[in-house]
């Protein structure tokens, strides 16, 4: 995923720590936008969920792209936080899905 190092150049990888590619504004272009970011040197994105209703979508996106995700409630949506519990005990609150792994790896 990293660009090849050139002589005398330090090879850096950018990390987007708050990327909402699951938002409706991206629609079917989420993977196109992720590849565009990767081409510009963004080696890892963290996809935060904004409400429980999109936990599965965020997790799936991270698995497809080999990125990380975090499940929670958006601070700007307190009504959603009162309406539902954050996550069931058997669902990890965050995870990392390396694209090179033969199987999915998650951290809870």
C-alpha positions as CSV (number, residue, x, y, z in Angstrom):
1,X,0.0,0.0,0.0
2,X,2.9,2.4,0.5
3,X,4.6,4.1,-2.3
4,X,8.0,2.8,-3.2
5,X,10.8,4.8,-1.5
6,X,13.0,6.9,-3.6
7,X,16.7,7.6,-2.8
8,X,16.9,10.3,-0.1
9,X,13.2,10.5,0.4
10,X,11.5,9.3,3.6
11,X,8.5,7.1,2.8
12,X,5.5,8.3,4.7
13,X,2.0,6.9,5.0
14,X,-0.9,9.2,5.8
15,X,-3.8,8.0,8.1
16,X,-7.2,9.6,7.8
17,X,-8.5,9.2,11.4
18,X,-12.1,10.3,10.7
19,X,-13.4,9.3,7.4
20,X,-17.2,9.0,6.7
21,X,-17.1,7.2,3.4
22,X,-20.3,5.4,4.5
23,X,-22.2,8.7,4.2
24,X,-25.0,8.9,1.6
25,X,-23.2,11.7,-0.2
26,X,-20.7,9.2,-1.5
27,X,-23.2,6.6,-2.5
28,X,-21.7,4.0,-4.8
29,X,-18.5,6.0,-5.1
30,X,-17.1,5.0,-1.7
31,X,-14.6,2.6,-3.2
32,X,-13.6,5.0,-5.9
33,X,-12.9,7.7,-3.3
34,X,-11.0,5.3,-1.1
35,X,-8.7,4.3,-4.1
36,X,-8.3,8.0,-4.9
37,X,-7.1,8.6,-1.3
38,X,-4.8,5.6,-1.5
39,X,-3.2,6.9,-4.7
40,X,-2.5,10.2,-2.8
41,X,-0.7,8.3,0.0
42,X,-3.5,7.7,2.5
43,X,-2.6,4.2,3.6
44,X,-5.2,3.7,6.3
45,X,-8.7,5.2,7.0
46,X,-10.7,4.9,10.2
47,X,-14.5,4.8,9.5
48,X,-16.5,6.0,12.5
49,X,-20.2,5.0,12.6
50,X,-22.5,7.8,13.6
51,X,-25.4,5.7,14.8
52,X,-26.2,2.1,15.4
53,X,-28.2,1.9,12.1
54,X,-25.0,2.0,10.1
55,X,-22.8,-0.2,12.2
56,X,-22.9,-3.0,9.7
57,X,-22.3,-0.7,6.7
58,X,-19.2,0.8,8.4
59,X,-17.9,-2.6,9.4
60,X,-18.4,-4.0,5.9
61,X,-16.7,-1.0,4.2
62,X,-13.6,-1.5,6.5
63,X,-13.5,-5.2,5.6
64,X,-13.7,-4.4,1.8
65,X,-11.0,-1.8,1.9
66,X,-8.6,-3.2,4.6
67,X,-9.1,-0.2,6.8
68,X,-10.2,0.3,10.5
69,X,-13.6,1.2,12.0
70,X,-15.1,2.4,15.2
71,X,-18.7,1.9,16.3
72,X,-20.5,4.5,18.4
73,X,-23.0,7.3,18.5
74,X,-22.2,10.7,16.9
75,X,-22.1,13.5,19.6
76,X,-24.3,15.6,17.3
77,X,-27.1,13.0,17.4
78,X,-27.9,12.6,21.1
79,X,-31.4,11.5,20.4
80,X,-30.0,8.4,18.7
81,X,-27.9,7.7,21.7
82,X,-31.0,7.7,24.0
83,X,-33.1,5.7,21.6
84,X,-30.8,2.6,21.4
85,X,-28.0,0.9,23.2
86,X,-24.6,1.4,21.6
87,X,-23.7,-2.1,20.7
88,X,-24.5,-5.7,21.8
89,X,-21.9,-7.4,23.9
90,X,-21.0,-9.8,21.1
91,X,-20.2,-7.1,18.6
92,X,-16.7,-5.5,18.7
93,X,-16.7,-1.7,19.2
94,X,-13.7,-1.3,16.8
95,X,-11.7,-3.3,14.4
96,X,-9.0,-3.4,11.9
97,X,-9.3,-5.3,8.7
98,X,-6.0,-5.7,6.9
99,X,-6.5,-6.4,3.3
100,X,-3.6,-8.8,3.1
101,X,-5.0,-11.1,5.8
102,X,-6.5,-14.4,4.8
103,X,-9.2,-14.0,7.3
104,X,-10.7,-11.0,9.0
105,X,-9.0,-9.8,12.3
106,X,-10.9,-7.7,14.8
107,X,-10.0,-6.1,18.1
108,X,-12.6,-5.5,20.7
